[in-house]
Amino acid sequence: METEFEVLAEGLKAPEGPVVMPDGSVIVMEMHARRISRVWGGGRTEVVAETGGTPNGAQIGPDGALYVCNCGGEGNRPGEHGGGGRIERVDLNTGRIERLYDSIDGRPIGAPNDLVFDETGGIWFTDFGTVREREIEKSGLYWCRPDGSEIRQGYFGGLGYNGVGLSPDGKTVYVTASWTGRLFSFALDAPGHLCKDPETNAPVPLYVGSAAGESVFDSLAVTEAGAVCVATIIGGGITTFRPDGETRFLPLPDRTVTNIAFGGDDMRDAYVTLLRTGRLVKIRWDEPGLKLHFG
């Protein structure tokens, strides 16, 4: 049975990071065009900002600005377009871009991929790690303040950390690992702080579930009931991990499904980006998505 969906926009250049706005428009990252665009009704699009690099995951912050993970280079690979990875703030009224972070403890950030705001206004974000011809850097999970005043490491040592999201109670942060097609969770003991294992005095990722077959994972969104919905590549669709342990898969006609975000009056509209076909689509979901803290 084919999944029913509405096409909101076509011809997008590697769409990612959908952000549902209160006025019904949707902001998307066009990675291959190195820009941020806004999709209005009728499929009309307009350019919000030319970021350079590779804009990826994004969310609205407490000040109403758009906060963006920019992978830099060409996707996760070093390149000439905009330099290294960074966290950016974009003024949606003027298109002005402010670079907040491009290093931590003197080390360059590799390829920031996705972010989520906690209830305090802090940002959890993943660093995918830079991919080179003969090596792949380890990846990590980080926390920072949106004013550029503080950034710190939560966990380092993952492989291809990609999507990130928070549980409804704010006590768990979820992370997808692209290369292995796995979903992990970290417990929080306070906003911005991961729980540490008493034996190692370090955070430990807990395994939640895996992609089917040879599929890999991209970004994610969480529902009001606590299900984690993961954009799935190769298999092409959305893999949902429910709190009761059940796993569901919704197929879509694109092998590279990159992201999902919830919106609409009842939060049951799922906005999904399809990279290969360059489309933003809307799907009616079977349960409400979790409302984000801002935006």
Summary of the structure (lengths in Angstrom):
residues: 295
radius of gyration: 17.3
end to end distance: 34.7
largest distance: 56.6
contacts: 1088
relative contact order: 0.15
helix: 1%
strand: 53%
